[in-house]
Amino acid sequence: MSDTAAVMKKKEPGPVQLVVTLFAISAICAVLLALVNNITRGPIAEANEAATQEAMQAVLPADSYTQVDYTGGNTLVTAVYQAGDAGYVVQVAPSGFGGAMDIMVGVNNDGTCSGVSIISHAETSGLGANAEQESFRSQFVGKSNVAVSKDGGDIAALTGATITSRAVCDGVNAAIEAAASVG
């Protein structure tokens, strides 16, 4: 074999070397992801708490909110808070078109909805995402049992987003029932 042929022929890595290299790359990526998660965990939790507090104030203003035990069986209800003497604020998670929605609902002492605030969702932009608009959310204020007009109620469903509209109705009804059960 000539010197040129020896230089041209390169040794192929064996399977053990490939596995070790892949493992090293994966370990480095895992460590970096864990580091980023540790750094961002606190700020994300603070931002979520701020959004929750803002939503509570928007749906039923009060000086303080005290979490109360909810022992009802409705799985849509994730938390119930007493809003001073004004009523209750109930956090619900109905399933919309894009998945679970995080909604805060205020319930007056008379059992009527005082407001709806959508904390987070994965609904389609321009369709289900319109549930955040005040013109849609204001339809629920003052009502104690809600349904979209297609289901015999008086809530005008969002155009092209009936599933999202029904999900918000389900969440509001669950919140009103939860507030009645703890009150």
C-alpha positions in Angstrom: 0.0 0.0 0.0 1.4 3.4 -0.9 1.7 6.3 1.5 -1.1 8.1 -0.3 -3.5 5.2 0.1 -2.7 4.9 3.8 -3.4 8.6 4.3 -6.7 8.4 2.3 -8.1 5.4 4.2 -9.7 6.7 7.4 -10.6 4.5 10.3 -14.4 4.1 10.7 -15.7 4.6 14.2 -16.9 1.5 15.9 -20.4 1.0 17.4 -19.0 1.5 20.9 -17.5 4.9 20.0 -20.8 6.0 18.4 -22.8 5.0 21.5 -20.4 6.9 23.8 -20.5 10.0 21.6 -24.3 9.9 21.4 -24.6 9.4 25.2 -22.2 12.3 25.8 -24.2 14.7 23.6 -27.5 13.5 25.3 -26.1 14.0 28.8 -24.9 17.5 27.9 -28.3 18.4 26.5 -30.0 17.0 29.6 -27.8 19.0 31.9 -28.4 22.2 30.0 -32.2 21.7 30.0 -32.2 21.1 33.7 -30.2 24.3 34.2 -32.6 26.3 32.1 -35.6 24.8 33.9 -34.0 25.7 37.3 -33.4 29.3 36.2 -36.9 29.9 34.8 -39.0 28.0 37.3 -39.3 30.8 39.8 -40.1 33.6 37.3 -42.7 31.4 35.6 -44.4 30.6 38.9 -44.4 34.3 39.8 -45.9 35.3 36.4 -48.6 32.6 36.8 -49.5 33.8 40.3 -49.7 37.4 39.1 -52.0 36.3 36.2 -54.2 34.4 38.6 -54.4 37.4 41.1 -55.2 39.8 38.2 -58.0 37.5 36.9 -59.5 37.2 40.4 -59.6 41.0 40.7 -61.1 41.3 37.2 -64.0 38.9 37.9 -64.9 39.8 41.5 -62.9 42.6 43.2 -62.2 42.0 46.9 -59.6 43.0 49.5 -58.5 39.4 50.0 -59.1 35.9 48.6 -59.0 32.9 50.8 -58.8 29.4 49.3 -61.6 27.1 50.6 -61.9 23.4 50.4 -63.9 22.1 47.5 -65.2 18.6 48.1 -67.6 18.5 45.2 -67.2 16.0 42.4 -66.9 18.3 39.4 -63.5 17.7 37.9 -63.6 21.0 36.0 -63.1 22.9 39.3 -59.4 23.4 40.2 -59.7 25.9 43.0 -62.3 27.9 45.0 -61.6 31.2 46.8 -63.8 33.2 49.0 -63.7 36.8 47.9 -64.3 38.6 51.2 -68.0 39.2 51.6 -68.7 39.6 47.8 -68.9 35.9 46.9 -66.6 33.3 45.4 -64.0 33.2 42.7 -63.7 29.7 41.1 -60.9 28.5 38.9 -62.1 26.0 36.3 -60.4 24.0 33.5 -62.9 23.0 30.9 -61.7 21.3 27.7 -62.0 23.5 24.6 -61.1 22.7 21.0 -57.4 23.2 21.6 -57.2 21.5 25.0 -57.7 22.5 28.6 -58.5 26.2 29.2 -57.7 27.9 32.5 -60.7 30.2 33.4 -61.5 32.3 36.5 -65.2 32.9 37.2 -66.6 35.2 39.8 -69.8 34.2 41.5 -71.9 36.7 43.5 -73.6 35.8 46.8 -76.9 35.5 44.9 -75.4 32.7 42.7 -75.0 34.8 39.5 -71.8 35.2 37.5 -70.0 38.5 38.1 -67.4 38.0 35.5 -65.2 35.6 33.4 -61.5 35.9 32.8 -59.6 33.5 30.6 -56.1 33.0 32.1 -54.7 30.7 29.4 -55.9 28.6 26.5 -54.6 26.9 23.3 -57.6 27.8 21.1 -57.4 28.6 17.4 -56.3 32.2 16.8 -59.1 34.3 15.3 -61.8 31.7 16.3 -61.7 30.2 19.7 -59.2 32.7 20.9 -62.0 35.3 20.6 -63.3 34.0 23.9 -60.9 36.5 25.5 -62.9 39.4 24.0 -65.0 41.4 26.4 -68.0 41.2 24.0 -68.1 37.5 24.5 -67.3 37.3 28.2 -69.8 40.0 29.2 -72.7 37.8 28.1 -72.2 35.7 31.2 -72.5 38.5 33.8 -75.7 38.3 35.8 -76.6 34.8 34.7 -76.9 31.7 36.9 -77.2 29.0 34.2 -75.7 29.4 30.8 -75.7 27.6 27.5 -75.1 28.6 23.9 -78.1 29.4 21.8 -77.6 26.2 19.7 -78.3 24.3 23.0 -81.3 26.4 24.0 -79.5 29.1 26.0 -78.9 32.7 25.4 -75.1 32.9 25.0 -74.2 33.8 21.4 -71.5 31.3 20.4 -68.3 32.5 18.8 -68.5 32.1 15.0 -66.6 29.0 14.0 -65.9 28.1 17.7 -68.9 26.4 19.2 -66.7 23.9 21.0 -64.9 26.8 22.7 -68.1 28.6 23.5 -69.6 25.4 25.1 -66.4 24.9 27.1 -66.7 28.4 28.6 -70.4 27.7 29.4 -69.4 24.4 31.0 -66.8 26.2 33.1 -69.2 29.0 34.2 -71.9 26.4 35.2 -69.3 24.4 37.1 -68.1 27.5 38.9 -71.6 28.5 39.9 -72.4 25.0 41.2 -69.1 24.9 43.1 -69.7 28.3 44.8 -73.2 27.1 45.8 -71.8 23.9 47.3 -69.2 25.7 49.5 -71.4 28.7 50.4 
